């Protein structure tokens, strides 16, 4: 894998396969659609299982909710480790709003969550030499190199 996509950003130590397997397992249980209900039906569902799933899926350091890469520029060593562990060269994230699609950490991370969905797009093209060309495209069809 050369590009790692995540909603929030990967910082967890588990492998992507184990993460994906666990998320799939959780989303297939009847409990999943009731996780955030208030009040919670503890007669039909286990409080222990609820806590386990909520903690895993909604943790601020999990790949769905992590905002650290975009909110600070001090996590380069974490990003490097994640890229290395996943045999990736680029991490693309959303979840944290940025004024415009941006390349961060010397091009190792691209943040894509702009305030109005669809006003900008990310285009990645790959040359024959396995180099990615990165562009931000606005509503006028203008290409900006990232």
N, C-alpha and C positions, 0 to 999 in steps of 0.2 A: 504494500500500500504506500502510495506517495503523498496522498492528501488525506488528512484526518478531519472529518466533519463532525461537529457536535453542536447541539443547541446552545449550551452555555460555555462549555470548555472542559476538556479532559484534564484532570489533575489526580484522579484516583490511581491507586497502585494496581488494581486488578487488570487483567487482560481485557481487551475489547470483547473477545468471545465470551468470557465469563460474565461480563457486564450485560451484553446483549441477551445471553441466555437467561440471566436473572430477571431482567426487565420483561422479557417475553413471558417468563413463568408468572410474574406478578400480574401482568396485564390480562392474563387468561383466567385469573381467579375471580369468582363472584365478588369478593371483597373489594377489588380494584375500583369499581364504579361507586363505591360508598366510602372511600378513604377520607374524604374531606367533609363528609356530612356532619352537621351539628344540629341536634345531638346525634351522637353515634349509636347505632343499634348494637349494643354489646351482648344482646341475647342471641342474635343471629350470627355475629362475627366475633372473632377473637380479638381482644384488646392487644395481646402480645403480637399477633400477626399484623395488626393495623400499625402498631408502633414500628415494627421492623420494616414494613413496606414504606411507610411515610418517611422514616429516617433515611432509607436508601434512595427513594425516588425524589425527595424534596430537600435533601441536604444541601446547604449553601456551597459545599465543595463538590457536589456531584455534577455530572456532565449536563444536566438539564438546567441548573440554576447558578452555576459558578460564573462570577462576574470579574474575578480578579485580574485576568489578563488585560482586560480593557480598562479597568479602573485604576490600574497602577502599571508602572513600567519596570517593576523590580522582580518579576517572576521569570526572568529569562532562563535561569537554571532549571526550574520546574518544567518549563516549556521544552527546553532542550532534552530533558530526560524523557518526557512523554513522546516527543518525536522519535527519539532513539529507540525507545521500548516498542514503538508501534511501526518502526521502519518507515516513517513518514518524513517528509521535508517541509510540509506546510500544514498548518492547523487553521481551519475556517470555522468561525463561531458567529453566533447570533446572540440573542437574549439581552445584551446590554446595548442600549441605544447610543449610537454615534451620529454626529451631524452628517457624515458622509462615509461611504464605504472606505475603510482605511487599512493600510498595511502597517503593522506594528512589529516590534522586536526584530528589526533589520530584515523584514520581509518574511519572517517565519510564521506570522499570524495575520489573518485578515479578519477584521470585524465587519459584519454585514448588516446589522440591525439598524436601519435608518428610521427616522421618525414616521415617515409616511410610506407604508409598504408599496412597492412597485415603482417608486420614483427613481430608484437606481438599481442596477443589476451588476452582478459580478460575472465576468467572463474570463475563464481560464482556458488557454489553448496550449497545446504541447507541440513542441517542434520535434523534428527527427532526432535531435540530440538529447531528448528527454528533459529539455528545459521548458518550464512553464512561463508563458507570457500572461500577465495579469492586467485586466482592464476593469475600470468602473465605467458603466454606460448610463448616461442620464436620459431623461424623457425626450430630449431632442435628438437622441441617437449618437451623441458625441462620445467618443472614447477617450478616457483619461488613463494613462499608464500608471499602475500602482507600483 
